[in-house]
Each structure stands twice: as structure tokens, then as C-alpha cells.
Amino acid sequence: MKLLKMLKTQIAAALVLIMLLFGSTLYLSMRALDEQQSYNLLLNITSRLEQTAQNLVTLGLNYSMNVPLDSASYERDVRLYYRALTGQIEMLDTITNSFMTEEFSPDLVETGDPFHPQLSEDTQQTVLAVEELWLNLRQGIFQALGNDSEMPRLGEAADYIARYHSPLVASIDILLTKIQQQTGQRLKQVYQLHIILLFSAVLITFGVFGWFFLAVLKPLKSAVNGFQKVAQGDFGHQLPIISGNELGMMTRAFNTLSLRLHAIFRLIDQIQKGSDLHETLGFVANEFPPLLPLDWVGVLFVAADGRTIVLEDSYRQGKPEIARRTRYPLGNTLLLKALESGEPLHIPDMPTTGQQNTEFQFLNDLIDKGLGDAIFLPIGELSPIPGVLAFATSSLNSYSDKHLELLTNIAGLITHSFGRTVKLAEHGRLAAIGGFASGIAHEIRSPLSTINMALDYIQGSELPEATRKRARLAGLEAERLTRLLEEMLLYAKPMQLELEPVDVTQLLTDLLDNYRDIPQERAQEIEFDGAGTGHTVRGDRDRLIQVFLNLIRNACEAAPESGRINCALRKDEGSGTITVTICNRGDPIAPDHMKKLFDPFFTTKTNGTGLGLGIVKRIVEGHGGEIQVASSLDQGTRVRVVLPAG
């Protein structure tokens, strides 16, 4: 049944039908032509029979009217007339016998094969009558001639023919008429059948063309218009499905593609808008059901402790669920497996999986909601907080390989959307914290200046040693607090650069000369490799000094006493960049710390503020450059600052 619905089967059947009709018409035409030739032969033979009988009668009548008067004439007539008479009799015998046996020899019809006519019953009866009359006439002729072939009685035979030939001639005329009627009737039937078949072939051909237009050309035109609309930007355009054949399959595939494109571009639009988490999840809940079964969708993010994961938001049947934020254990769960693999994880039979693993609390909660099949899509690479987007539906084994492939293909876009949403939320939170910190710093700076002035006054007074020591310690802490406030203000406020051509070689040379006391405090040595000229960038000189001074101070603090710090300056003509590399041979930075080096307020120093490297990174990126840090046991820590050449 499915094969009959296929377009190729229908087209093949239509073509075969047309070929059969026209083939039948052609066959019938050839058959009619053969029958026409056969009846022409039969008519010719009947006419020849009639002509032979007429010749026999003519011979008899002519002889009766011209009886020879002497013996010489008689002998001549015996030789000529008798020979002609017997010849006509033999021909009549041959033709009548052929009619009786319905087989005419090739010599008689002058063809290469014997001729077997198809005579009607009425015609056969007429042939029998001709045969009977001819036998009677023939017998009478030979009786009149006598038994002496040397001296036959030609006159008596001629008289007999003249008197008794009429019935035979009349019967031959009737036979000729019967054959003409049979020929005309048969050819008329063949002609009518030929016309009917030809007319049917024409009608069916037009019907096939009409079906082809409605079933093939019209859907194809609709599909072309649909592709044009999609090409013009109408990504949600749908085509009507009018058949179950290949064109219907193509239409379904087009509609699915259109829905997916529409959902993807809507998702891209959501990314550009920077929607919040609830709005983004609502978009997925309402736009994805045409693409895959979806009764429930939720998003979970790993908590700060790294051991639990929190269900932040969820939708059921396209509507938000009113539920408290739920925290689930993460260790040894399918959620953790999805996060570690980075690939969508399919759980086709959740009830069975939940019964076998009671510690899967989140999975069992979904089962309690009446859900049977789920896909866990990890959100990791593009999100500051790793998480999982969970899709679920009530029926078991509802998600096919096509659904899993779809989510795998657009996983990057989905996770990017949620990752960007989380990033925007995180940036908003950090911006709020930065604004709050900046305001606090401004408020604290004035009273802190007063405290510093008071501590300076106290330290200049006559005080006991213990009091003086405490006052000095309080002054140092006040200075550190002042430095922290200054760095907080520098980190929080917008970066403003005064750009000018800066010779980096000269800048580093002056910097190392002016701050030589930094390495000397620990008996260290800085080797500067600044070979070459033309190391010029367009930048803010004071800010660049701040960058390299911070990095050199960090390198000296990380390097061992009496150690060596390397500072190298190189220019890459191909990329048009200038690279400053500062390397120390101290202990390597721990891998966990590498990820947080530029985070605000992260520091491993006792008196550090945790803002220095963050400020350095902002300054470098403000110059259009980048900063890279690599650390290993054999090579120490290497910091590379890459700036575009001016």
C-alpha cells in the first residue's frame, strides 16, 4: 500500500498505461491493415472465381454461335476451344476446392505463404451452394463432351453451358456479395474499436497530464515559492501537505526545516536581546514543541560548593512552574555525567533508571511529575557557571535519534544563549558590586585621610615605645587601605587613555633603571633583551609603566632570592605586534589559581589587594592587546604582553 502511494510508482503506472493504450492502438491498426489485405485477397480470389465462371460461359456461348462447318475447322476448335474449356474448368475446381478447405495456395494468391481466410458461417453456406452448383454443372459438361477426348462433343457441351450456367453465376455473385459484406462489417468493427482506443488513449493522456500538474507541478511550484519566502527571510513559512508521496515527504521536511530555522533565528534574536534566564527558558518552552516532544523543561546550575546543583527555573506545558528553588546532590549522578561529557545525555526510560538508582533525586522528581523520557543538555563552555538544560516528556522512548541529533547540532547555540544570559546576569551583578564599591571608596577616602593625618601627628609625639609601635603599625595598615581604595576606584571607573607614540624599548630601559631597587632588595638581577629598534606603540605612557612595573614587581616577589628575571622585547613584522615577555624561575602557579589570576580580589599574597592583575588586564586590553600567562615547573612563570605596533 505504501508503494502505491509513492510518486515514482504512480508516474511509472501512468506511463505504462499510456504506452499500453497507444501500443494497443498501434497493434490494432497493424491488425486492421493485415485484415484489410486478407479481405482484399479474398475479394480478388472471389472476383477471379466469378471471372473464370464468366469465361466458361463466354466460351460456351461463343462456340454455340460459331459451330464449325467442316472437319478442318472442327479439328482446330478441338485443339483450341477444348483446351481453353478444360483450363477454365480446372481453375474453377482449384478455386472452389480452396474455398471449401479455406486454404489458398501461394500460386493462387501470388504470395510467399498459403492464405487461410476467416469465413463467416453465412459465407460458408454460400460457398457450399457454389460448390454444389459447380459440381452439378461440371458433371453435366463432361457428360455432354462424352468419353472420347479425341473427338469431344463440343457443340453439346456449349449448349449445356448456355442453358444451365445461370444458377452457378448467380451463386458466385451472392458469394462475392457475402464476402464484401463480411469485409465491410469486420473493417467497420475494427475501425470503431480503433477509434475507441485512440479516443481513450487521448482522454487518459490528458487525465495523466492533469494529474501530473495537480500532483507534481503544482506542489513543486508551491515548494519553490516556499523556498523563495524562506530565502527572503520568512523562516517560519509552512507549506500545505496535500499527498503522502515523495513530494509530501519533501513538504514535511521543508516544514520541519522552516520551523527549525525559525526557532534558531528566534533563539539568535534572544541572544542578541540579552534576555534574562526566565525569559530565555520560556522561549525554549514555547518555541521548541514543534521540533521535539516537550512537556517539561528546566535549567539547573552548579552551586558554589561544587557538590550540589540547583533547579533555578522550569516550565510545564509552556507555562512557568510555581516551585521553590530545589538543591540536588551532584556527585555520581546523570547530571554530573552530562556535565563531564559535554554531550547531550538521553534517558529514554526514566522510571526504570530511577528504580535502579534511588540516589538520582532530580531524576526521581521528574518521574514523580509523570515524565518518562528526558534529555540533559550541558551548559558549560560559554557559561561562567556550569549547568544543565533538561528536556522531558511524559511518554517513554519519545525522543528519537533525530531529536537527539537536532539538539546535538544546535547545542552550541542553546548553551550560548543560556551562557550569555548567565554572563549578563553575572556582569550585571559585578557592575552593581563595582558601583557599590566605588561609592563606598569615595565615602571612606575622606575620613581615611583624616585618620592618616592623625596617625602622622601621633607618631611625631612623645609616646612610649609600645604605643609608638602600635601607631606605626596602624599607619602602615592605613596606607594599605588607602592603596586598596585607590585600586578599587581605578578598577571600577571607565578606562581613559591618553594615546601617543611610545618607544617601548626606551620605556622599559628607563623603568628598570628607575626601579632598580626592587630586585636589589632580594639580591636579584633583571636581564633585559631589547635588541632592535622601531619598537613603538600608540599608547598611554603612564598606564604602560603601571602595567610593566606591576608585572616586574610580581616577578621579583615570585622569583627566589639572588635569582634572575628575564625581560625580552620582540617585534613580529608578520602580525604587526610587539611582545614583552617577563619570566621568573620561581615556583609554578597552581592550576586552580591560573583560572582566577585576573578575577577581582583574588590574591595569594598576605598584603595583596587582588586588583593588580585585573587592572593590568584592563589597561592592556584598552590598548587593543592581550596578556597571556603560562607556568610550569621546568620553565617557571612566563607573562606575555602583546600590543599592536604603532
FIKEZA-548044 format. One record per residue (C-alpha): x, y, z negated. Coordinates in steps of 0.2 Angstrom, whole numbers, plus 5000, padded with zeros to 4 digits. Layout:
<east=X	north=Y	up=Z>
...
//
This chain:
<east=5000	north=5000	up=5000>
<east=5014	north=5012	up=4996>
<east=5022	north=5008	up=5013>
<east=5007	north=5013	up=5022>
<east=5007	north=5030	up=5014>
<east=5025	north=5033	up=5020>
<east=5026	north=5046	up=5034>
<east=5038	north=5035	up=5044>
<east=5026	north=5021	up=5044>
<east=5011	north=5032	up=5049>
<east=5021	north=5040	up=5063>
<east=5028	north=5023	up=5069>
<east=5010	north=5016	up=5069>
<east=5003	north=5031	up=5079>
<east=5017	north=5029	up=5092>
<east=5014	north=5011	up=5093>
<east=4995	north=5014	up=5096>
<east=4998	north=5027	up=5109>
<east=5011	north=5015	up=5118>
<east=4999	north=5001	up=5117>
<east=4985	north=5011	up=5124>
<east=4995	north=5018	up=5139>
<east=5003	north=5001	up=5141>
<east=4986	north=4993	up=5142>
<east=4980	north=5006	up=5154>
<east=4996	north=5003	up=5165>
<east=4993	north=4984	up=5164>
<east=4975	north=4985	up=5169>
<east=4980	north=4997	up=5183>
<east=4993	north=4984	up=5189>
<east=4980	north=4970	up=5187>
<east=4967	north=4980	up=5197>
<east=4979	north=4983	up=5210>
<east=4983	north=4964	up=5211>
<east=4964	north=4960	up=5211>
<east=4962	north=4973	up=5225>
<east=4975	north=4964	up=5235>
<east=4967	north=4947	up=5231>
<east=4950	north=4953	up=5237>
<east=4957	north=4961	up=5252>
<east=4965	north=4944	up=5257>
<east=4948	north=4935	up=5253>
<east=4939	north=4948	up=5264>
<east=4952	north=4946	up=5278>
<east=4950	north=4927	up=5277>
<east=4931	north=4928	up=5277>
<east=4932	north=4940	up=5292>
<east=4944	north=4928	up=5301>
<east=4931	north=4914	up=5297>
<east=4917	north=4925	up=5305>
<east=4928	north=4930	up=5320>
<east=4933	north=4911	up=5323>
<east=4914	north=4906	up=5322>
<east=4911	north=4921	up=5334>
<east=4925	north=4915	up=5346>
<east=4917	north=4897	up=5346>
<east=4900	north=4904	up=5351>
<east=4908	north=4915	up=5364>
<east=4917	north=4901	up=5372>
<east=4901	north=4891	up=5372>
<east=4890	north=4905	up=5380>
<east=4904	north=4909	up=5392>
<east=4905	north=4891	up=5398>
<east=4886	north=4889	up=5400>
<east=4885	north=4904	up=5411>
<east=4900	north=4899	up=5422>
<east=4899	north=4880	up=5424>
<east=4912	north=4874	up=5437>
<east=4905	north=4869	up=5454>
<east=4919	north=4857	up=5460>
<east=4931	north=4845	up=5452>
<east=4946	north=4856	up=5453>
<east=4938	north=4869	up=5443>
<east=4932	north=4856	up=5430>
<east=4949	north=4849	up=5428>
<east=4955	north=4867	up=5424>
<east=4942	north=4870	up=5412>
<east=4946	north=4854	up=5403>
<east=4963	north=4859	up=5401>
<east=4959	north=4877	up=5395>
<east=4942	north=4878	up=5388>
<east=4943	north=4861	up=5379>
<east=4960	north=4866	up=5371>
<east=4953	north=4883	up=5365>
<east=4937	north=4875	up=5359>
<east=4947	north=4862	up=5348>
<east=4958	north=4876	up=5342>
<east=4943	north=4886	up=5335>
<east=4936	north=4870	up=5328>
<east=4952	north=4866	up=5319>
<east=4953	north=4884	up=5312>
<east=4935	north=4883	up=5306>
<east=4940	north=4866	up=5297>
<east=4955	north=4874	up=5289>
<east=4946	north=4890	up=5283>
<east=4931	north=4880	up=5276>
<east=4941	north=4867	up=5268>
<east=4951	north=4881	up=5259>
<east=4935	north=4889	up=5253>
<east=4930	north=4873	up=5246>
<east=4946	north=4869	up=5237>
<east=4948	north=4888	up=5233>
<east=4967	north=4886	up=5239>
<east=4973	north=4895	up=5254>
<east=4990	north=4890	up=5261>
<east=5004	north=4903	up=5264>
<east=5002	north=4901	up=5283>
<east=4984	north=4906	up=5282>
<east=4986	north=4921	up=5271>
<east=5003	north=4925	up=5278>
<east=5011	north=4927	up=5260>
<east=5025	north=4918	up=5252>
<east=5014	north=4909	up=5239>
<east=4997	north=4900	up=5240>
<east=4982	north=4910	up=5237>
<east=4969	north=4905	up=5224>
<east=4954	north=4916	up=5224>
<east=4942	north=4918	up=5210>
<east=4924	north=4915	up=5217>
<east=4908	north=4918	up=5208>
<east=4895	north=4905	up=5206>
<east=4884	north=4913	up=5219>
<east=4898	north=4914	up=5231>
<east=4902	north=4896	up=5228>
<east=4885	north=4891	up=5233>
<east=4886	north=4901	up=5249>
<east=4902	north=4893	up=5253>
<east=4894	north=4876	up=5251>
<east=4880	north=4881	up=5263>
<east=4893	north=4887	up=5276>
<east=4902	north=4870	up=5274>
<east=4886	north=4860	up=5276>
<east=4881	north=4870	up=5291>
<east=4898	north=4869	up=5299>
<east=4899	north=4850	up=5297>
<east=4882	north=4848	up=5305>
<east=4887	north=4860	up=5319>
<east=4904	north=4851	up=5321>
<east=4896	north=4834	up=5322>
<east=4884	north=4840	up=5335>
<east=4898	north=4847	up=5346>
<east=4908	north=4832	up=5345>
<east=4893	north=4821	up=5349>
<east=4890	north=4832	up=5364>
<east=4908	north=4831	up=5370>
<east=4907	north=4812	up=5370>
<east=4921	north=4800	up=5366>
<east=4931	north=4802	up=5382>
<east=4944	north=4815	up=5378>
<east=4950	north=4815	up=5396>
<east=4933	north=4819	up=5403>
<east=4923	north=4828	up=5389>
<east=4906	north=4834	up=5392>
<east=4910	north=4852	up=5391>
<east=4893	north=4858	up=5398>
<east=4883	north=4849	up=5385>
<east=4894	north=4855	up=5371>
<east=4892	north=4873	up=5377>
<east=4873	north=4871	up=5377>
<east=4873	north=4864	up=5360>
<east=4884	north=4878	up=5353>
<east=4872	north=4891	up=5361>
<east=4857	north=4883	up=5354>
<east=4862	north=4879	up=5336>
<east=4876	north=4891	up=5331>
<east=4864	north=4904	up=5323>
<east=4862	north=4896	up=5306>
<east=4881	north=4895	up=5304>
<east=4884	north=4913	up=5309>
<east=4871	north=4919	up=5298>
<east=4878	north=4909	up=5283>
<east=4895	north=4916	up=5286>
<east=4888	north=4934	up=5287>
<east=4879	north=4930	up=5270>
<east=4896	north=4924	up=5263>
<east=4905	north=4939	up=5269>
<east=4892	north=4950	up=5260>
<east=4893	north=4940	up=5244>
<east=4912	north=4942	up=5244>
<east=4910	north=4961	up=5247>
<east=4898	north=4962	up=5233>
<east=4909	north=4952	up=5221>
<east=4924	north=4963	up=5226>
<east=4914	north=4979	up=5223>
<east=4907	north=4973	up=5207>
<east=4923	north=4967	up=5200>
<east=4933	north=4983	up=5205>
<east=4919	north=4993	up=5198>
<east=4921	north=4984	up=5181>
<east=4940	north=4986	up=5181>
<east=4938	north=5004	up=5186>
<east=4926	north=5008	up=5172>
<east=4937	north=4999	up=5159>
<east=4952	north=5008	up=5166>
<east=4943	north=5025	up=5163>
<east=4938	north=5020	up=5146>
<east=4955	north=5015	up=5141>
<east=4963	north=5031	up=5148>
<east=4950	north=5042	up=5140>
<east=4953	north=5033	up=5123>
<east=4971	north=5035	up=5125>
<east=4969	north=5054	up=5128>
<east=4957	north=5055	up=5114>
<east=4969	north=5046	up=5102>
<east=4984	north=5055	up=5108>
<east=4975	north=5072	up=5104>
<east=4970	north=5064	up=5087>
<east=4988	north=5059	up=5084>
<east=4994	north=5077	up=5088>
<east=4981	north=5084	up=5077>
<east=4985	north=5073	up=5063>
<east=5004	north=5077	up=5066>
<east=5000	north=5095	up=5065>
<east=4990	north=5094	up=5049>
<east=5000	north=5081	up=5040>
<east=5018	north=5086	up=5046>
<east=5019	north=5103	up=5054>
<east=5008	north=5112	up=5043>
<east=5016	north=5106	up=5027>
<east=5033	north=5109	up=5034>
<east=5028	north=5127	up=5038>
<east=5022	north=5129	up=5020>
<east=5038	north=5122	up=5014>
<east=5048	north=5134	up=5025>
<east=5038	north=5149	up=5018>
<east=5041	north=5142	up=5000>
<east=5060	north=5142	up=5003>
<east=5059	north=5159	up=5010>
<east=5050	north=5165	up=4995>
<east=5062	north=5157	up=4983>
<east=5076	north=5165	up=4994>
<east=5068	north=5182	up=4991>
<east=5068	north=5180	up=4973>
<east=5051	north=5171	up=4969>
<east=5059	north=5157	up=4959>
<east=5043	north=5151	up=4951>
<east=5034	north=5149	up=4968>
<east=5024	north=5132	up=4969>
<east=5018	north=5123	up=4985>
<east=5001	north=5113	up=4985>
<east=5004	north=5094	up=4986>
<east=4992	north=5088	up=5000>
<east=4999	north=5070	up=5003>
<east=5008	north=5056	up=4995>
<east=5021	north=5053	up=5009>
<east=5039	north=5059	up=5011>
<east=5033	north=5077	up=5013>
<east=5023	north=5076	up=4997>
<east=5039	north=5069	up=4988>
<east=5048	north=5084	up=4996>
<east=5035	north=5096	up=4990>
<east=5036	north=5089	up=4972>
<east=5055	north=5090	up=4972>
<east=5053	north=5108	up=4978>
<east=5041	north=5112	up=4965>
<east=5052	north=5104	up=4952>
<east=5067	north=5114	up=4958>
<east=5057	north=5130	up=4958>
<east=5052	north=5128	up=4940>
<east=5070	north=5124	up=4935>
<east=5076	north=5139	up=4944>
<east=5063	north=5150	up=4936>
<east=5067	north=5143	up=4919>
<east=5086	north=5145	up=4922>
<east=5084	north=5163	up=4928>
<east=5072	north=5167	up=4914>
<east=5085	north=5160	up=4902>
<east=5098	north=5171	up=4910>
<east=5087	north=5186	up=4908>
<east=5085	north=5181	up=4889>
<east=5104	north=5180	up=4888>
<east=5106	north=5197	up=4896>
<east=5092	north=5205	up=4884>
<east=5101	north=5198	up=4869>
<east=5085	north=5191	up=4861>
<east=5085	north=5186	up=4843>
<east=5085	north=5167	up=4838>
<east=5067	north=5166	up=4835>
<east=5063	north=5174	up=4852>
<east=5075	north=5163	up=4861>
<east=5069	north=5147	up=4854>
<east=5051	north=5152	up=4858>
<east=5056	north=5155	up=4876>
<east=5063	north=5137	up=4876>
<east=5047	north=5130	up=4868>
<east=5035	north=5139	up=4881>
<east=5046	north=5138	up=4897>
<east=5053	north=5120	up=4896>
<east=5037	north=5109	up=4895>
<east=5035	north=5109	up=4914>
<east=5053	north=5102	up=4915>
<east=5053	north=5089	up=4902>
<east=5041	north=5082	up=4889>
<east=5042	north=5094	up=4874>
<east=5031	north=5093	up=4858>
<east=5043	north=5100	up=4846>
<east=5059	north=5110	up=4847>
<east=5070	north=5116	up=4833>
<east=5088	north=5124	up=4831>
<east=5100	north=5119	up=4816>
<east=5116	north=5127	up=4811>
<east=5130	north=5120	up=4801>
<east=5131	north=5128	up=4783>
<east=5146	north=5137	up=4777>
<east=5151	north=5122	up=4766>
<east=5153	north=5112	up=4782>
<east=5144	north=5097	up=4774>
<east=5126	north=5102	up=4777>
<east=5116	north=5108	up=4792>
<east=5101	north=5120	up=4790>
<east=5085	north=5120	up=4801>
<east=5083	north=5138	up=4805>
<east=5068	north=5139	up=4816>
<east=5056	north=5127	up=4825>
<east=5041	north=5127	up=4837>
<east=5027	north=5114	up=4838>
<east=5016	north=5113	up=4854>
<east=5023	north=5130	up=4859>
<east=5019	north=5138	up=4843>
<east=5031	north=5143	up=4828>
<east=5030	north=5131	up=4813>
<east=5027	north=5139	up=4797>
<east=5040	north=5130	up=4786>
<east=5054	north=5133	up=4774>
<east=5072	north=5133	up=4779>
<east=5077	north=5115	up=4776>
<east=5095	north=5109	up=4772>
<east=5100	north=5092	up=4778>
<east=5116	north=5081	up=4775>
<east=5128	north=5082	up=4790>
<east=5140	north=5068	up=4786>
<east=5138	north=5051	up=4795>
<east=5123	north=5057	up=4805>
<east=5117	north=5058	up=4823>
<east=5118	north=5077	up=4822>
<east=5137	north=5076	up=4817>
<east=5139	north=5063	up=4831>
<east=5131	north=5076	up=4844>
<east=5142	north=5090	up=4837>
<east=5158	north=5079	up=4838>
<east=5155	north=5073	up=4856>
<east=5149	north=5089	up=4863>
<east=5137	north=5080	up=4874>
<east=5118	north=5078	up=4873>
<east=5113	north=5063	up=4862>
<east=5097	north=5054	up=4866>
<east=5087	north=5044	up=4853>
<east=5073	north=5035	up=4863>
<east=5066	north=5025	up=4849>
<east=5067	north=5036	up=4833>
<east=5055	north=5025	up=4822>
<east=5067	north=5010	up=4824>
<east=5083	north=5020	up=4822>
<east=5075	north=5029	up=4807>
<east=5071	north=5012	up=4799>
<east=5088	north=5006	up=4801>
<east=5096	north=5021	up=4794>
<east=5087	north=5029	up=4780>
<east=5101	north=5042	up=4777>
<east=5096	north=5051	up=4793>
<east=5085	north=5063	up=4784>
<east=5082	north=5075	up=4798>
<east=5078	north=5061	up=4810>
<east=5065	north=5054	up=4797>
<east=5057	north=5071	up=4795>
<east=5054	north=5071	up=4814>
<east=5047	north=5054	up=4813>
<east=5035	north=5060	up=4799>
<east=5029	north=5073	up=4811>
<east=5023	north=5059	up=4823>
<east=5038	north=5061	up=4835>
<east=5046	north=5046	up=4844>
<east=5059	north=5052	up=4856>
<east=5072	north=5066	up=4854>
<east=5087	north=5073	up=4862>
<east=5101	north=5083	up=4852>
<east=5110	north=5096	up=4862>
<east=5125	north=5103	up=4853>
<east=5129	north=5121	up=4852>
<east=5147	north=5123	up=4848>
<east=5159	north=5131	up=4860>
<east=5151	north=5148	up=4863>
<east=5143	north=5150	up=4846>
<east=5153	north=5156	up=4830>
<east=5143	north=5144	up=4820>
<east=5141	north=5126	up=4827>
<east=5123	north=5120	up=4828>
<east=5111	north=5108	up=4837>
<east=5096	north=5112	up=4848>
<east=5084	north=5097	up=4845>
<east=5070	north=5092	up=4858>
<east=5057	north=5080	up=4853>
<east=5041	north=5072	up=4860>
<east=5028	north=5060	up=4852>
<east=5029	north=5046	up=4864>
<east=5043	north=5033	up=4864>
<east=5056	north=5032	up=4878>
<east=5048	north=5048	up=4886>
<east=5065	north=5056	up=4891>
<east=5072	north=5048	up=4907>
<east=5089	north=5049	up=4914>
<east=5083	north=5063	up=4925>
<east=5078	north=5073	up=4909>
<east=5095	north=5069	up=4901>
<east=5104	north=5074	up=4917>
<east=5094	north=5091	up=4918>
<east=5099	north=5095	up=4900>
<east=5117	north=5090	up=4903>
<east=5118	north=5101	up=4919>
<east=5111	north=5116	up=4910>
<east=5118	north=5113	up=4893>
<east=5131	north=5126	up=4895>
<east=5118	north=5139	up=4899>
<east=5107	north=5134	up=4885>
<east=5121	north=5134	up=4872>
<east=5127	north=5150	up=4879>
<east=5110	north=5158	up=4876>
<east=5110	north=5152	up=4858>
<east=5128	north=5155	up=4856>
<east=5126	north=5173	up=4862>
<east=5111	north=5175	up=4851>
<east=5120	north=5170	up=4836>
<east=5135	north=5180	up=4841>
<east=5124	north=5196	up=4842>
<east=5117	north=5192	up=4825>
<east=5134	north=5190	up=4818>
<east=5141	north=5205	up=4827>
<east=5126	north=5215	up=4820>
<east=5129	north=5208	up=4803>
<east=5148	north=5213	up=4804>
<east=5143	north=5230	up=4811>
<east=5132	north=5233	up=4796>
<east=5145	north=5227	up=4784>
<east=5158	north=5238	up=4793>
<east=5146	north=5253	up=4792>
<east=5143	north=5250	up=4774>
<east=5162	north=5248	up=4770>
<east=5166	north=5264	up=4780>
<east=5153	north=5273	up=4769>
<east=5160	north=5266	up=4753>
<east=5178	north=5270	up=4758>
<east=5173	north=5288	up=4761>
<east=5164	north=5289	up=4744>
<east=5179	north=5281	up=4735>
<east=5193	north=5291	up=4743>
<east=5190	north=5307	up=4734>
<east=5189	north=5300	up=4716>
<east=5204	north=5289	up=4720>
<east=5214	north=5304	up=4725>
<east=5209	north=5312	up=4708>
<east=5215	north=5296	up=4699>
<east=5231	north=5296	up=4708>
<east=5234	north=5314	up=4703>
<east=5230	north=5309	up=4685>
<east=5242	north=5294	up=4685>
<east=5256	north=5305	up=4693>
<east=5253	north=5318	up=4678>
<east=5253	north=5304	up=4665>
<east=5269	north=5296	up=4672>
<east=5278	north=5313	up=4671>
<east=5273	north=5315	up=4652>
<east=5282	north=5309	up=4637>
<east=5275	north=5292	up=4634>
<east=5280	north=5276	up=4625>
<east=5289	north=5264	up=4637>
<east=5274	north=5251	up=4636>
<east=5262	north=5265	up=4641>
<east=5273	north=5272	up=4655>
<east=5275	north=5254	up=4662>
<east=5256	north=5252	up=4662>
<east=5254	north=5269	up=4670>
<east=5267	north=5264	up=4684>
<east=5258	north=5248	up=4687>
<east=5241	north=5257	up=4688>
<east=5249	north=5269	up=4701>
<east=5255	north=5255	up=4712>
<east=5238	north=5247	up=4712>
<east=5230	north=5264	up=4716>
<east=5242	north=5266	up=4730>
<east=5237	north=5249	up=4737>
<east=5219	north=5253	up=4735>
<east=5222	north=5269	up=4745>
<east=5231	north=5260	up=4758>
<east=5216	north=5247	up=4759>
<east=5204	north=5261	up=4761>
<east=5214	north=5269	up=4775>
<east=5215	north=5252	up=4784>
<east=5196	north=5249	up=4782>
<east=5192	north=5266	up=4789>
<east=5204	north=5263	up=4804>
<east=5197	north=5246	up=4807>
<east=5179	north=5252	up=4806>
<east=5179	north=5268	up=4816>
<east=5179	north=5268	up=4835>
<east=5197	north=5267	up=4843>
<east=5203	north=5283	up=4851>
<east=5219	north=5283	up=4861>
<east=5230	north=5297	up=4867>
<east=5237	north=5289	up=4883>
<east=5253	north=5295	up=4890>
<east=5268	north=5286	up=4899>
<east=5278	north=5277	up=4885>
<east=5295	north=5268	up=4888>
<east=5293	north=5253	up=4878>
<east=5312	north=5249	up=4878>
<east=5316	north=5266	up=4870>
<east=5301	north=5264	up=4858>
<east=5307	north=5248	up=4851>
<east=5325	north=5254	up=4850>
<east=5320	north=5269	up=4840>
<east=5308	north=5259	up=4830>
<east=5322	north=5246	up=4825>
<east=5334	north=5260	up=4821>
<east=5322	north=5270	up=4810>
<east=5316	north=5255	up=4800>
<east=5332	north=5245	up=4799>
<east=5329	north=5245	up=4780>
<east=5315	north=5232	up=4782>
<east=5326	north=5217	up=4787>
<east=5341	north=5224	up=4777>
<east=5331	north=5221	up=4761>
<east=5332	north=5202	up=4763>
<east=5349	north=5202	up=4772>
<east=5340	north=5198	up=4789>
<east=5345	north=5203	up=4806>
<east=5335	north=5208	up=4821>
<east=5341	north=5204	up=4839>
<east=5334	north=5214	up=4852>
<east=5334	north=5209	up=4870>
<east=5328	north=5223	up=4880>
<east=5338	north=5221	up=4896>
<east=5332	north=5230	up=4912>
<east=5324	north=5247	up=4914>
<east=5307	north=5253	up=4920>
<east=5298	north=5245	up=4905>
<east=5285	north=5259	up=4905>
<east=5266	north=5258	up=4900>
<east=5252	north=5270	up=4898>
<east=5248	north=5270	up=4880>
<east=5246	north=5279	up=4863>
<east=5264	north=5280	up=4856>
<east=5259	north=5281	up=4838>
<east=5247	north=5267	up=4840>
<east=5260	north=5256	up=4848>
<east=5273	north=5260	up=4835>
<east=5260	north=5254	up=4822>
<east=5257	north=5238	up=4832>
<east=5276	north=5233	up=4833>
<east=5280	north=5239	up=4816>
<east=5266	north=5228	up=4808>
<east=5272	north=5213	up=4818>
<east=5291	north=5216	up=4814>
<east=5286	north=5218	up=4795>
<east=5276	north=5202	up=4796>
<east=5291	north=5193	up=4805>
<east=5303	north=5198	up=4792>
<east=5292	north=5193	up=4777>
<east=5289	north=5176	up=4786>
<east=5307	north=5173	up=4790>
<east=5319	north=5166	up=4777>
<east=5332	north=5177	up=4768>
<east=5348	north=5180	up=4779>
<east=5338	north=5174	up=4794>
<east=5337	north=5180	up=4811>
<east=5322	north=5188	up=4820>
<east=5322	north=5189	up=4839>
<east=5313	north=5203	up=4849>
<east=5313	north=5201	up=4868>
<east=5306	north=5213	up=4881>
<east=5302	north=5207	up=4899>
<east=5293	north=5213	up=4914>
<east=5283	north=5202	up=4926>
<east=5283	north=5210	up=4943>
<east=5270	north=5197	up=4950>
<east=5257	north=5201	up=4937>
<east=5262	north=5219	up=4933>
<east=5263	north=5216	up=4915>
<east=5276	north=5220	up=4901>
<east=5278	north=5207	up=4887>
<east=5285	north=5209	up=4870>
<east=5289	north=5193	up=4861>
<east=5294	north=5193	up=4842>
<east=5299	north=5176	up=4835>
<east=5304	north=5171	up=4817>
<east=5311	north=5154	up=4811>
<east=5300	north=5154	up=4795>
<east=5288	north=5140	up=4790>
<east=5274	north=5137	up=4803>
<east=5257	north=5144	up=4801>
<east=5244	north=5131	up=4796>
<east=5232	north=5126	up=4810>
<east=5217	north=5131	up=4799>
<east=5224	north=5148	up=4797>
<east=5228	north=5150	up=4815>
<east=5209	north=5152	up=4819>
<east=5207	north=5166	up=4806>
<east=5223	north=5176	up=4809>
<east=5213	north=5191	up=4816>
<east=5197	north=5189	up=4805>
<east=5195	north=5204	up=4794>
<east=5200	north=5202	up=4776>
<east=5209	north=5186	up=4779>
<east=5226	north=5186	up=4772>
<east=5239	north=5173	up=4764>
<east=5249	north=5187	up=4756>
<east=5247	north=5192	up=4737>
<east=5246	north=5210	up=4741>
<east=5239	north=5210	up=4758>
<east=5223	north=5218	up=4764>
<east=5219	north=5206	up=4778>
<east=5216	north=5220	up=4791>
<east=5233	north=5222	up=4798>
<east=5232	north=5210	up=4812>
<east=5214	north=5214	up=4816>
<east=5219	north=5232	up=4818>
<east=5234	north=5226	up=4829>
<east=5222	north=5216	up=4840>
<east=5210	north=5231	up=4842>
<east=5225	north=5243	up=4847>
<east=5232	north=5230	up=4860>
<east=5215	north=5226	up=4867>
<east=5211	north=5245	up=4868>
<east=5227	north=5246	up=4879>
<east=5220	north=5233	up=4891>
<east=5232	north=5220	up=4884>
<east=5231	north=5204	up=4874>
<east=5240	north=5196	up=4859>
<east=5245	north=5178	up=4858>
<east=5251	north=5168	up=4843>
<east=5260	north=5151	up=4843>
<east=5268	north=5142	up=4829>
<east=5277	north=5126	up=4827>
<east=5289	north=5118	up=4815>
<east=5304	north=5117	up=4828>
<east=5301	north=5135	up=4835>
<east=5294	north=5144	up=4821>
<east=5281	north=5158	up=4824>
<east=5280	north=5167	up=4841>
<east=5270	north=5183	up=4844>
<east=5267	north=5189	up=4862>
<east=5260	north=5206	up=4866>
<east=5256	north=5208	up=4884>
<east=5252	north=5225	up=4891>
<east=5249	north=5231	up=4908>
<east=5263	north=5241	up=4916>
<east=5261	north=5259	up=4918>
//
